[in-house]
Amino acid sequence: MAARPPNYFFNNTQTLRPIRTSFLHKLLQPHIPNSSHQLMGFLTLVISGGILLLLTGITITTIILGLIFFTPLILITSPIWIPLFIAAVGFLSLCGFGAVALGAVTWVYKYFSTRRSMVDDYDDTADVKDYARGYLQYYKVMKDTAPGA
């Protein structure tokens, strides 16, 4: 048998050192997809995220261009828009405050009308007597069924 040539790449006297990995590699290592389903899910996420990012950019660009082109028109017609805006905000505020006031008055009416009738119908002695009777029956049953009674 012929002698093997020396292995210059691996010396048995040296210990192997671990390869230094980056922070990002350590962070992503547990999340590496190990099946085709996870890979497809990841690709779907990347593609849909890219599409949404593209649509966001188009929307922002459209808004900025619209403001550039329509700002002169808005400034020229602002004497009309500002009073209309103030009137609309005032009307909506009035409706909202009216709805809140109506709800509060309804709640107060129901609270006091049901509370007064509950106080009139309430009989302390009957409830206490019923509770005492129920407790006495429970005590008798427990005493009869307890071992060594």
N, C-alpha and C positions, 0 to 999 in steps of 0.2 A: 504494500500500500504506500502510495506516495505521500510525502509530507505536505500538509496544507500550508499555503502561504500565510504570512502574518496578516492579521486584520488591523489595518492602520486607522480605520474609522471608529472602532470600538475597542477600548482597552479594558480588560476585566478588572484592573486595579482601580479604575476611576469609577466614581458613582455618577449616576445620571442626574443631571440637574433638570428641574421642570422648566418648560418653556414659559417665558413670561408672557402673559396675555394682557391685553388692554382692558381698561375699565368697561368699555362698551362690549367687548367680547364676553366678559364675565356677566354683564348684565343681560345680554341676549342669549347666552348659552342655554338656560332652562326653557326658553321659548322657541327654540329651533323646531320647525315642524318635522314630525317623524312619520307622517303618513300623507297620502295624496289628498285626503279630505282637508287636513289642516293647511296644506299648501294651497289648495284651491280657495279655501276661506281667506287666507292671507292675500292671495292675488285679487280676489274679489274686493277685499278691503282697500287695497292699494288703488285699484282701478276706480272704484266708486269714490274714494277720497279725492283722487285726481280730478274726476269729473266735477265733483262738488266745488273743489277749489277753483277750477276753470269757470264754473257758473258764477261763483262769488266775484271773481275778477271782472267778468263781463257785467255783472250787476253794478259794481262800484264804478266801473268806467262809464256805464250808461247814466248813472245818477250824476256824476261829475259833468259829463257833456251836456246833460239836460239842464243843470244849473247854469252852465256857461251860456248856453243859447237862450234860456228863458229868463235869466236875471233881468235883462233890460225890460222885457214885457212885464215882469212882476213889479219892478220899480215904477214903471209908468202907471200901472193900474193899482198901485198900493193904496191910493186914497179911497178906492172902492173896497178893496179886500179887507183892510184893517177894521173898518166899522162893521162889516159883515161878520168877520171873525169874532169880534168882541160881542156882537149880538148873539151869535150862535153859542159861544161859551156861556154867556149869561143865561140864555134860555135852558141849556142843558144843566147848568148848575141849579137853576130854579126848580127844574123837574126832579133832579136828584135830591135836593134838600126837602122838597115836598114829599117825595116817596119815603124818605127817612123819617120825617115828622109824622106822617100817617102811620107808618109802622110802629113808631114809639107810642103814639096815642092808643093804637089798637092793643099793643102789648100791655100798657098800663091799665086799660079798661078790663082786659081779660084777667090780669093779675088780681086786681082788687075785687072784681065781681066773683071770681071763683074762690078766692080766699075768704070772703065774707060768708059765702054759703057753706064752705067747709067748716068754719068755726061754729056756725049755727047747728049743723048736723052732728057735730062731734060729741060723743058721750064718753067721758073719761071712765066712769065707773064700770060701764058695760065691758069695755075693752080689758080693763084690769081684772075683772072677774073672769072673763073668758080665758085670759092668759093663766090665771091662777088655777082654774079648773083643768086646763090642758097640762100644766106642769104637774099637778097632783096626780092625774091619770098616768102620766109618764113615770112618775116616781113609784107609783104602785106597781106598774108593770115591771119596772126594773128591779124592784124589791122582790117580787115574786119569782123572777127568772134568775136572780143572782145566786151563785152557789153559796151554800152555808148560811142562808138567810133565816 
